[in-house]
Amino acid sequence: MNNKKVIIITMAIISGMLILSTVCKVHDQHNNNLLLVVEKEFYYYAKECFLEDECENVVSLKELYDKNYIDEKMFNPINKKYYSDKSYIDLNTGEVNLIS
């Protein structure tokens, strides 16, 4: 092989490595943003229920379903599994615990 082919192959390998790592990073960031949207939605409805004095500081997903704050069942946007009714949020600490 001559030097020109070696340089072209090396450039192709380096470009492939950069492209692959960028695609993986963008995909991971997208998945994190999807989960963040679900957590924010859960927090929003829990806070609304708390401010209307219908819920305590720890709000379960079942409470929000029963009191019609959330009409449709919440699901994980990545694996499309529904979250358990035992999922809860602690409004004092802001801790969200979504159980698939």
C-alpha positions in Angstrom: 0.0 0.0 0.0 1.2 3.4 -0.7 1.1 6.4 1.6 -2.0 7.9 0.0 -4.2 4.9 0.8 -2.9 4.7 4.3 -3.7 8.4 4.9 -7.2 8.0 3.4 -8.0 4.9 5.5 -6.7 6.6 8.6 -8.8 9.7 8.0 -11.9 7.4 7.4 -11.3 5.6 10.7 -10.9 8.8 12.6 -14.0 10.3 11.0 -16.0 7.2 11.8 -15.0 7.3 15.4 -15.9 10.9 15.8 -19.3 10.5 14.1 -20.2 7.4 16.1 -19.3 9.0 19.4 -21.3 12.1 18.5 -24.4 10.1 17.5 -24.2 8.1 20.8 -23.9 11.3 22.8 -26.9 13.0 21.0 -29.0 9.8 21.5 -28.3 9.6 25.2 -29.1 13.3 25.6 -32.4 12.9 23.8 -33.4 10.0 26.0 -32.5 12.0 29.1 -34.6 14.9 27.9 -37.6 12.6 27.3 -37.4 11.3 30.9 -37.0 14.8 32.2 -40.3 15.9 30.4 -42.1 13.0 32.1 -40.7 13.9 35.5 -41.6 17.6 35.1 -45.1 16.7 34.1 -45.5 14.5 37.2 -44.1 17.3 39.4 -46.4 19.8 37.8 -49.6 17.9 38.5 -48.4 16.9 42.0 -47.7 20.5 42.8 -51.1 21.6 41.5 -52.8 18.9 43.6 -50.8 20.1 46.7 -51.6 23.8 46.1 -55.4 23.0 45.9 -55.1 21.2 49.3 -56.1 17.8 47.9 -52.8 16.1 48.4 -50.0 15.9 51.0 -46.3 16.5 50.5 -45.8 13.0 49.2 -48.0 12.5 46.2 -48.4 9.1 44.5 -49.3 8.6 40.9 -52.4 6.7 42.0 -53.6 9.8 43.9 -53.3 11.9 40.8 -55.1 9.3 38.7 -57.9 9.0 41.3 -58.4 12.8 41.6 -58.4 13.2 37.8 -55.3 15.4 37.6 -53.8 13.0 35.1 -56.2 11.4 32.6 -53.9 9.0 30.7 -51.6 6.6 32.3 -48.0 7.8 32.4 -45.4 5.7 30.6 -41.7 5.6 30.1 -41.0 7.1 26.7 -37.9 5.0 26.1 -39.2 1.5 26.7 -43.0 2.3 26.5 -43.8 0.6 29.8 -46.4 2.1 32.1 -45.3 3.5 35.4 -46.5 1.8 38.5 -49.3 3.4 40.6 -46.8 3.2 43.5 -44.6 5.8 41.9 -44.4 8.9 44.0 -42.9 12.4 44.4 -41.8 14.1 47.5 -42.6 17.8 47.1 -40.4 18.8 50.1 -37.2 17.4 48.5 -38.3 17.4 44.9 -37.4 13.6 44.7 -39.2 11.9 41.9 -39.4 8.1 42.1 -41.0 6.6 38.9 -41.3 2.9 39.1 -41.7 1.0 35.8 
